Amino acid sequence: MHPPLPAPRAHLALRCGLLLGPVVLAFFSGGFFDDARLWALAAAWLAVLGVARYAAVPLPRGRAALAAIAGLLLLTGWIGLSRAWAPLQDAAGDDFERSLLYAGFLVASVAMWRERGAARTAELAVAAGAALVTVYGLSGRLVPWLVEQSSSMSAGGRLDQPLTYWNAQGALAAMGAVLMVRVAGDRTRGPGERVIAAAVTAPLAAGVYLSFSRGAVLALVCGVLVLLACSPTYSQLRAIGIAVVTGGPVVVVSALTPAVRALEGGAADRNAQGALVLGVLLVACLAAAFLTRLASRDEEEGAVRLGRLPLPQRGVGVTVLVACSIAVVLPVLVSGDSRSEPAFGATTQRFTDVGSNRDRYWDVALATFADHPVIGVGSAGFVVEWQRERTVNDGVRDAHSLPFETAAELGVIGLVLLVGLLGSVAWCGRLVQRTDPALATGACAALTVWLTHACLDWDWEMPALTLPALTLAAVLIARADDESARHATARPG
């Protein structure tokens, strides 16, 4: 028999696996289909076994951290139990497998990110993973002579590779952009980290735009608001300004080049226009790096204003609530322009035309919840209700809203479990924000991006998008538990 791995090497292997897993899944249609999801499920629970063997504290002990893990485990159990009355057994089984994947991943991740240095690395790694996936998607447009990609017919020219769903692709880029802007504006980071993060923000902004996902743009705005609320400093504001100034030209040039924007034209057009946008993108990256290095050097020398912005001290919670509420309230207010067919194609008009069929999906979901308020119709049952009750020709399978779909399929019990999970993570985020805002800010802002977008789309069904969010949630849970343990030890008696 081989001797067991030393704990530090085992920790490194587990952490690398947890960070690389979502990136690998992104290149297998985001982990949506059976084979990739089952491999990821097996790997997640193997990681749990590794944690049980090597982690000093396999499970958290604080109330907030335990509540978060228990919330996901109980929600997973309820999803599995709902298969007993679900109308589609295979689809319900897929939902259960996906939730089991998330539960195992979260348990293993919480144990691995207890150390502050490791948690800081996790924030960078999630951002780098989003950047890698986005840059690969962009490469098929900017260097088509080198990277050949096949865009799906349903994408209509929108950036959807490698996740194969444009809205999820945009949301992942938005999460990465918020994290990179956070790192660029974090004075506790080294100059090299800040410069690289600022440079990478431009391609992430291009990824958000070229996905033509209005939800991703809205989520990005909400994430930036929370970022500034959690870190109301001149340094952070400068980082946001640099990202806007350098990323804006890339977006404008992308909008003016049909071959890049919508994959129009022949090979010659695509090569020429891709080279043009690539040149502008590289200049933007260099400009962002230069401006960030200049700003960080001036901060070190005291040549620019430091300290906090004159914002209310207690505005973080209010900002988070307002930002997330926008995701639900705004589409309801503007949803009068429903279509008989879903919107198609990559045109700039999508950003001025906010009508969609989401209000129809939500009407059916809420009506289903009213008919089955306690236990719902069972996991994955929304599609059956939609096929029976729909009034438009739109063959969706999901309600395009995590809370509404949960209410329809799992009833008030599932909704309470979901709210308990999200509330517990928010509780942990608040605890860490009080004691270690430098660590909590990026995770809170990026999770706001995910939650805002999940209120508008089926992000829960896309592991390559939800697993990075769970990594950031695990950072907050682990660090909140560590702070709780430290305070409990410090108390007399």
C-alpha positions in Angstrom: 0.0 0.0 0.0 1.1 3.5 -0.7 1.7 5.8 2.3 -0.9 8.6 2.7 -0.1 12.0 1.2 1.3 14.6 3.6 -1.6 16.9 4.6 -0.1 20.1 2.9 0.3 18.3 -0.4 -3.2 16.8 -0.1 -4.6 20.2 0.7 -2.9 21.6 -2.4 -4.3 18.8 -4.6 -7.8 19.3 -3.2 -7.7 23.0 -3.7 -6.4 22.8 -7.2 -9.2 20.3 -8.1 -11.9 22.5 -6.6 -10.7 25.5 -8.5 -10.0 23.8 -11.8 -13.2 21.7 -11.9 -15.6 24.5 -12.8 -13.2 25.7 -15.5 -13.0 22.2 -17.1 -16.8 21.9 -16.9 -17.1 25.1 -18.9 -15.6 23.4 -21.9 -18.1 20.6 -21.7 -21.2 22.7 -22.3 -20.9 24.2 -18.8 -21.6 20.8 -17.2 -25.2 20.9 -18.2 -25.4 17.4 -19.8 -25.3 14.0 -18.1 -21.8 12.7 -18.7 -19.9 15.9 -17.5 -22.3 16.4 -14.6 -21.8 12.8 -13.3 -18.1 13.0 -13.5 -18.2 16.3 -11.6 -20.5 14.7 -9.0 -18.1 11.8 -8.4 -15.2 14.2 -8.2 -17.0 16.4 -5.7 -17.7 13.6 -3.3 -14.2 12.2 -3.7 -13.1 15.6 -2.5 -15.4 15.3 0.5 -13.7 12.0 1.3 -10.3 13.7 1.0 -11.5 16.5 3.3 -12.6 13.9 5.9 -9.2 12.3 5.7 -6.9 15.4 5.6 -8.7 18.5 6.8 -8.1 19.6 10.4 -11.7 20.8 10.6 -13.8 18.9 8.1 -17.1 20.6 9.1 -17.7 24.1 10.4 -18.8 24.7 14.0 -20.3 28.2 14.0 -24.1 28.7 13.7 -24.0 30.8 10.5 -21.6 28.4 8.7 -23.6 25.3 9.8 -26.8 26.9 8.8 -25.5 27.5 5.3 -24.3 24.0 4.7 -27.4 22.5 6.3 -29.5 24.7 4.1 -28.0 23.3 0.9 -28.1 19.7 2.2 -31.7 20.0 3.2 -32.6 21.6 -0.1 -30.9 18.7 -1.9 -32.8 16.2 0.2 -36.1 17.9 -0.5 -35.3 17.9 -4.3 -34.6 14.2 -4.1 -37.7 13.5 -2.1 -39.8 15.5 -4.6 -39.0 12.9 -7.2 -41.8 10.8 -5.6 -44.4 13.2 -7.1 -42.4 14.8 -10.0 -44.0 14.3 -13.4 -40.7 13.7 -15.2 -38.5 11.2 -13.4 -35.4 11.5 -15.6 -35.4 15.3 -15.5 -36.0 15.2 -11.7 -33.1 12.9 -11.4 -30.9 15.3 -13.2 -31.9 18.1 -10.8 -31.1 15.8 -7.8 -27.7 14.9 -9.2 -26.9 18.6 -9.8 -27.9 19.5 -6.3 -25.8 16.6 -4.9 -22.9 18.0 -6.9 -23.4 21.4 -5.4 -23.7 20.0 -1.8 -20.5 17.9 -2.0 -18.6 20.8 -3.7 -19.7 23.2 -1.0 -18.8 20.9 1.9 -15.3 20.2 0.5 -14.7 23.9 -0.4 -15.6 25.2 3.1 -13.0 22.9 4.7 -10.4 24.0 2.2 -10.7 27.8 2.4 -10.5 28.3 6.1 -6.9 29.8 5.9 -7.0 33.4 4.9 -4.2 33.1 2.4 -5.9 30.2 0.7 -9.2 32.2 0.6 -7.5 35.2 -1.0 -6.1 32.8 -3.6 -9.5 31.4 -4.3 -10.9 34.9 -5.1 -8.1 35.4 -7.7 -8.5 31.9 -9.1 -12.3 32.3 -9.6 -11.6 35.5 -11.5 -8.8 33.9 -13.5 -11.1 31.0 -14.4 -13.8 33.3 -15.7 -11.2 35.3 -17.7 -9.8 32.1 -19.2 -13.2 30.9 -20.3 -14.2 34.3 -21.7 -10.9 34.8 -23.6 -11.4 31.4 -25.2 -14.9 32.5 -26.3 -13.5 35.7 -27.7 -10.7 34.0 -29.5 -13.1 32.4 -32.0 -14.1 35.9 -33.1 -10.8 37.8 -32.8 -8.5 35.2 -34.3 -10.8 33.0 -36.3 -7.9 31.9 -38.5 -6.3 30.3 -35.4 -9.3 29.2 -33.2 -12.3 27.6 -34.9 -15.5 27.5 -32.9 -19.0 26.4 -33.7 -21.7 28.7 -32.5 -25.1 27.2 -31.9 -28.0 28.1 -34.2 -30.0 29.4 -31.2 -27.3 31.8 -30.2 -27.9 33.9 -33.4 -24.3 35.2 -33.3 -24.2 35.9 -29.6 -21.1 34.9 -27.7 -22.0 31.5 -26.3 -18.8 29.4 -26.3 -17.7 27.4 -24.5 -20.7 27.2 -22.2 -23.1 27.1 -25.2 -25.6 29.4 -23.6 -25.0 33.1 -24.1 -26.7 34.4 -21.0 -24.6 32.1 -18.7 -21.5 33.1 -20.7 -22.3 36.8 -20.0 -23.0 36.2 -16.4 -19.7 34.4 -15.9 -17.9 37.2 -17.6 -19.7 39.7 -15.3 -18.7 37.8 -12.2 -15.1 37.8 -13.4 -15.2 41.5 -14.3 -16.4 42.4 -10.8 -13.7 40.3 -9.1 -10.9 41.7 -11.3 -12.0 45.3 -10.6 -12.1 44.5 -7.0 -8.5 43.1 -7.1 -7.4 46.1 -9.1 -8.7 48.5 -6.4 -7.6 46.5 -3.4 -4.7 48.3 -1.8 -3.9 45.2 0.3 -2.9 43.4 -2.9 0.5 43.6 -4.5 1.1 46.0 -7.4 1.6 43.0 -9.8 -1.7 41.5 -9.0 -3.5 44.8 -9.3 -2.0 45.6 -12.7 -2.8 42.2 -14.2 -6.3 42.3 -12.8 -6.9 45.7 -14.4 -5.6 44.5 -17.7 -7.9 41.5 -17.8 -11.0 43.5 -17.1 -11.3 44.7 -20.7 -11.8 41.3 -22.3 -14.3 40.4 -19.6 -16.2 43.5 -20.4 -16.2 42.5 -24.1 -17.4 39.1 -23.1 -20.4 40.6 -21.2 -21.3 42.8 -24.2 -20.9 40.2 -26.9 -23.1 37.8 -25.1 -25.9 40.4 -25.6 -27.3 39.3 -22.2 -29.3 42.1 -20.8 -29.5 40.2 -17.5 -25.7 40.0 -17.4 -25.3 43.7 -17.9 -27.9 44.4 -15.1 -26.1 41.9 -12.8 -22.8 43.6 -13.6 -24.2 47.0 -12.6 -25.6 45.6 -9.4 -22.3 43.9 -8.6 -20.4 47.1 -9.1 -22.8 49.0 -6.8 -22.3 46.4 -4.0 -18.5 46.5 -4.7 -18.5 50.2 -4.0 -20.8 49.9 -1.0 -18.6 47.2 0.6 -15.4 49.1 -0.2 -16.2 52.8 -0.4 -12.7 54.0 -1.1 -11.1 56.3 -3.6 -8.8 53.4 -4.7 -11.8 51.2 -5.5 -13.5 54.1 -7.3 -10.4 54.7 -9.4 -10.3 51.0 -10.4 -13.9 51.2 -11.5 -13.2 54.3 -13.5 -10.2 52.8 -15.2 -12.2 49.7 -16.1 -14.9 51.9 -17.7 -12.5 54.2 -19.6 -10.4 51.3 -21.0 -13.2 48.8 -21.5 -15.6 51.3 -23.2 -13.6 51.6 -26.5 -13.4 47.8 -26.8 -17.2 47.6 -26.5 -17.7 50.4 -29.0 -15.4 48.9 -31.6 -17.0 45.5 -31.1 -20.4 47.0 -31.7 -19.2 48.6 -35.0 -17.7 45.4 -36.4 -20.5 43.0 -37.6 -18.1 40.0 -38.0 -17.1 40.2 -34.3 -20.5 41.3 -33.0 -22.6 38.8 -34.8 -20.3 36.5 -36.9 -21.5 38.1 -40.1 -19.5 38.1 -43.4 -17.0 35.9 -45.0 -13.6 34.7 -43.8 -11.8 37.8 -45.0 -14.1 40.1 -43.1 -13.9 38.0 -40.0 -10.1 38.0 -40.0 -9.8 41.7 -40.7 -12.4 42.9 -38.2 -11.2 40.4 -35.6 -7.6 41.7 -35.9 -9.0 45.3 -35.5 -10.8 44.5 -32.3 -7.9 42.5 -31.0 -5.6 45.4 -31.5 -8.0 47.8 -29.7 -8.3 45.2 -26.9 -4.6 44.8 -26.5 -4.2 48.6 -26.3 -7.0 48.8 -23.7 -5.3 46.1 -21.6 -2.0 47.9 -21.7 -3.6 51.2 -20.9 -5.5 49.7 -17.9 -2.2 48.2 -16.7 -0.3 51.4 -17.0 -3.0 53.5 -15.3 -3.4 51.1 -12.5 0.4 50.9 -11.9 0.5 54.7 -11.9 -2.4 54.9 -9.5 -0.9 52.3 -7.1 2.5 54.1 -7.2 0.8 57.4 -6.4 -1.1 55.8 -3.6 2.2 54.5 -2.1 3.7 57.9 -2.3 0.6 59.7 -1.0 0.2 61.7 -4.2 -3.5 60.9 -4.7 -6.3 61.0 -2.3 -6.7 58.0 0.0 -9.3 56.9 2.5 -13.1 56.4 2.3 -15.6 58.1 0.1 -18.3 60.2 2.0 -20.9 57.4 1.8 -23.2 56.2 4.7 -21.4 53.6 6.9 -24.5 51.3 7.0 -25.3 51.4 3.3 -24.0 48.0 2.4 -27.1 46.0 3.3 -29.4 48.5 1.7 -27.4 48.5 -1.5 -27.4 44.7 -1.7 -31.2 44.6 -1.2 -31.8 47.3 -3.8 -29.4 45.8 -6.3 -31.1 42.3 -6.1 -34.6 43.8 -6.1 -33.9 45.6 -9.4 -33.5 42.1 -11.0 -37.0 41.2 -10.2 -38.9 44.5 -10.2 -37.4 46.0 -13.5 -38.4 43.1 -15.8 -41.9 43.0 -14.3 -42.3 46.7 -15.0 -41.1 46.5 -18.6 -42.5 43.1 -19.5 -45.5 44.3 -21.4 -43.8 43.7 -24.7 -43.9 40.0 -24.6 -43.2 38.1 -27.8 -44.7 35.0 -29.3 -41.1 33.9 -30.1 -38.0 34.4 -28.0 -35.6 37.2 -29.0 -33.0 36.1 -31.6 -29.8 37.4 -32.8 -26.9 39.7 -31.8 -28.0 43.2 -32.4 -27.5 46.4 -30.3 -31.3 46.8 -30.3 -31.5 44.1 -27.6 -30.1 46.6 -25.1 -32.9 49.1 -25.8 -35.7 46.6 -26.2 -36.2 45.1 -22.7 -39.4 43.2 -23.4 -39.4 39.4 -23.1 -41.5 36.4 -22.3 -40.3 36.1 -18.8 -43.5 37.5 -17.3 -45.3 34.6 -19.0 -43.0 32.1 -17.5 -43.4 33.7 -14.1 -47.2 33.9 -14.4 -47.3 30.1 -14.9 -44.8 29.5 -12.1 -46.8 31.6 -9.7 -50.1 30.0 -10.7 -48.5 26.5 -10.2 -47.3 27.6 -6.8 -50.8 28.8 -6.0 -52.2 25.4 -7.0 -49.5 23.4 -5.1 -48.4 25.7 -2.3 -46.9 23.3 0.1 -44.8 20.7 -1.8 -45.0 22.0 -5.4 -45.4 19.9 -8.5 -42.0 18.2 -8.0 -38.5 18.9 -9.3 -38.3 19.7 -13.0 -42.1 19.9 -13.2 -42.4 23.4 -14.5 -41.9 22.3 -18.1 -45.1 20.2 -17.9 -47.1 23.1 -16.4 -45.7 25.4 -19.1 -46.6 23.1 -22.0 -50.2 22.9 -20.6 -50.7 26.6 -19.7 -48.6 28.6 -22.1 -50.1 31.2 -24.4 -47.0 31.8 -26.6 -44.9 29.6 -28.8 -41.9 29.4 -26.6 -40.5 25.9 -25.8 -38.7 26.7 -22.5 -38.0 24.1 -19.8 -37.3 26.5 -16.9 -39.0 29.5 -15.3 -36.0 31.6 -15.8 -35.9 32.6 -12.1 -34.5 30.5 -9.3 -37.0 31.7 -6.7 -40.1 31.4 -8.9 -39.1 28.0 -10.2 -38.3 26.8 -6.7 -41.7 27.9 -5.5 -43.5 26.2 -8.4 -41.6 22.9 -8.2 -40.8 22.6 -4.5 -43.5 24.6 -2.8 -43.2 26.8 0.2 -40.9 24.1 1.9 -38.4 24.4 -0.9 -38.7 28.2 -1.0 -38.0 28.4 2.7 -35.0 26.1 2.4 -33.7 28.2 -0.5 -34.1 31.5 1.4 -32.5 29.9 4.4 -29.5 28.9 2.3 -29.1 32.3 0.7 -29.8 34.1 4.0 -27.1 32.0 5.8 -24.5 32.9 3.2 -25.5 36.5 3.5 -25.1 36.2 7.3 -21.6 34.8 6.8 -20.8 37.5 4.4 -21.9 40.1 6.9 -19.7 38.6 9.7 -16.6 38.6 7.4 -17.3 42.1 6.2 -17.2 43.3 9.7 -13.9 41.7 10.6 -12.1 41.4 7.2 -13.6 43.7 4.6 -10.6 43.3 2.3 -11.5 39.6 1.9 -15.3 39.8 1.9 -15.8 42.6 -0.6 -15.0 40.8 -3.8 -17.0 37.7 -2.8 -20.0 39.7 -1.8 -20.0 41.7 -5.0 -19.6 38.7 -7.3 -22.2 36.7 -5.4 -24.6 39.7 -6.0 -23.9 39.3 -9.7 -24.8 35.6 -9.6 -27.9 36.1 -7.4 -29.2 38.9 -9.5 -28.8 36.9 -12.7 -30.2 33.8 -11.1 -33.4 35.7 -10.5 -33.7 36.2 -14.3 -32.4 32.9 -15.7 -31.7 29.2 -15.2 -28.2 29.6 -13.7 -28.8 26.8 -11.2 -28.8 24.3 -14.0 -25.4 25.5 -15.3 -22.7 24.1 -13.0 -19.8 26.0 -14.6 -21.6 29.2 -13.5 -22.9 28.1 -10.1 -19.8 26.3 -8.9 -17.6 29.5 -9.0 -20.4 31.2 -7.0 -20.3 28.3 -4.5 -16.5 28.7 -4.2 -17.0 32.4 -3.2 -19.8 31.4 -0.8 -17.5 28.8 0.7 -14.8 31.4 1.3 -17.3 33.5 3.3 -18.7 30.5 5.2 -15.2 29.2 6.1 -13.9 32.6 7.2 -17.1 33.4 9.1 -16.7 30.1 10.9 -13.0 30.8 11.6 -13.9 34.2 13.1 -16.7 32.6 15.2 -14.3 30.0 16.5 -11.7 32.6 17.4 -14.2 34.8 19.3 -15.5 31.7 21.1 -12.0 30.8 22.2 -11.3 34.3 23.3 -14.3 34.6 25.5 -13.6 33.8 29.2 -15.0 30.6 30.7 
